[in-house]
Amino acid sequence: MKAIITGVLVVLAGMVACLWVFVQSRNELLSEHAAIARELKVLDVAISRRADLIPGLSAAVRSYLPKESGVFVALEQARVAVANAGTAQGKFDANNQLSAALGRLFVAIEVNPKAKANAGFPQLRELEDTDNRILQARRRYNDALKRYNTDLARTPGNFVGSLCGLQREDAYFKTEPVALAAPKVQF
């Protein structure tokens, strides 16, 4: 009789331990999923702020660059794309489009001595600060995504995730090669 009670207690203790591991793992995965959403909001705010700075920057340098109307059209289209993006990936793609357009603007400012000397430096500094915020937010967002996906792939996270309906998140913020490429300057 004593052996049966001991056996039942061991089985019960094992079940309690498994339940505890399950609950802990589920809570960890849900916390990490919430961290992804939080970091995405921070990133979204920084990207939107950057887009909001474009009209002021354009107004500050437009008079010095009358031949660069295509650059300003591209900037405005990219700004509108950021504002209208509905998904995280859409926002990331629009931000890359905005980066490429800003690169063209910066090249135009560099090759024009009047624009370079008189460009709206406060707007440029504010834009640089915002770009730094985006860089930091992007890093934190990608780290949160990586942490969640790693924990979801490991045991017991993969078991718990499949039981709870949690799925892998792959909306990493990547910089497109177009945004990384140096704009071509023609004289």
Summary of the structure (lengths in Angstrom):
residues: 187
radius of gyration: 25.2
end to end distance: 95.8
largest distance: 96.4
contacts: 508
relative contact order: 0.15
helix: 82%
strand: 0%
